[in-house]
């Protein structure tokens, strides 16, 4: 019986996309200047998303479903989804090119650029 365990190489590790971090995403929501309706919609989406931050086509992101969970109107839910998209906290396929008009577009929870942390360049490594 073969008991060897495959060990990932540095090359395969760097090719994998970074894992979705729900805590960091929620922290970006809490520290944003979004309207409170958009924040509650964000938390509803995070609650319904899978471990990778995805909500499938025709999933729980339908405005009526969000409105029921968040106790807001469907119009407020649609506006909040738009605000979250403009803030870079979610991404959805373009509505004008989405071919399945009877199916709600999928949603991916994304980190806005200003919320991502970058390491400063150590002294001595800076170009100049």
Residue, then its C-alpha position, 0 to 999 in steps of 0.5 A: x500500500x502506497x502511503x505517500x502524501x502529495x506535497x504542494x510545491x511553491x509553484x502550485x501554491x502561488x497559482x492558487x487564488x487567495x481564499x475568500x476571507x469572510x471576516x476581512x470582507x465583513x470588516x470592509x463592510x463595517x468600516x465602509x461609509x455605506x448606508x445601513x441598508x446596504x450594510x444589512x444587505x451585505x451581511x445577508x449576502x455573506x450569510x448566504x454565500x458559500x465558503x468561496x464567497x459565491x452566490x449562484x445564478x437565481x440564488x438567494x440574492x433575488x431582491x424580494x428574498x433579500x428584502x424579506x430577510x433584511x426587512x427592507x423593501x425590494x427597491x431598497x434591496x436593489x439599490x443596496x446591491x447597486x451600492x455594494x457593486x459600486x463600492x467594489x464589495x460584490x461583482x455581478x455579470x453585466x446586466x446588459x450582457x446577461x443572457x438569462x433575463x429570467x434568472x437572477x445574476x450570480x454574485x461574488x463577494x469581493x474585496x475593494x482595492x482600498x480594503x486590501x492590505x499591502x506590505x510597505x517596501x522594506x528600507x534598502x529595497x526601495x528603488x531610487 
